[in-house]
Amino acid sequence: MKALRVLGLSAAIWALDLPFQTYPDCSNGLLASNKVCDRTLSPVQRAAALVAAMTNAEKLQNLIRCVCLCGRYPP
């Protein structure tokens, strides 16, 4: 019974977050030409491409508390 509650809660959280799962914008965003948008690559390769595209300031911001992308995207 506990497992069903956990599963239900997980599904509810996923459903609430679904409208916000729009990144990366692989059709016309800044990452469209990056390997992170290449679905033939493994998740590790895609993640590595994303990290490689980040500036040091962006990496430090992600370590601290938030994703600000240092002015690349509008707030």
N, C-alpha and C positions, 0 to 999 in steps of 0.2 A: 504494500500500500504506500509506503514511504517513497519507493522508487517511482510510482505513478505520480505522486505529488511533485517530485523533483522534475520529472519529465514534463508535466503540465506547466510548471513554472518556467522551465527552460523554453518551452514552445511559446508561452505568452511573451516572454522577454524578447525572443527572436522576432515575433510578429510586431511588437511595438517598435523595434529597431529597424525593421525592414524598409520603411520610407527613407531612412537616413543612410542606407547602404548603397550609395551611388558612386563611390570612389573605387578605383580610379576611373576618370572619364576617358575611355579609350577611343572615343570617336572624334573628339575635337579638343580635348583638354591638353594641358602641358605635358602629360605623360603619354599621349597618343603614339609618339614615336619611340617610347621607351620599351625595353624588354619586359617590364612589369605587365604590359598589356598582351604579351604573347602567350596565349593559353596552351601552346604546345610545350612550353617549358615547365619544369617542376616548380612547386611552390618555393623551394629553397632558391632556385635560380631567379625567380621573379622577385622575391624579397631582397635578394642581393642587388638586383638592378635598381630597386627602389631606394635602398640605402645608399648606393653609389651615386644616385642622382641628387641626394640631399646635400645641402651645404653643412659645414661644421656647426654653424649657428642653429640650423634646424635640428641637427642631431642632439645638440646640448639642450634645446628647448624640450625635446621629447624625453630626455632623461630627467628633466626637472619636474614638469607637471602637465604640459599641454602640447597640443599640436597647433602651432601658430603659422607655420610655413613662412615666417619672416617676410610678410608682405607680398608673397607671390600670388595669393588668392585674396579676393575681397573678403572682409569679415562677414 
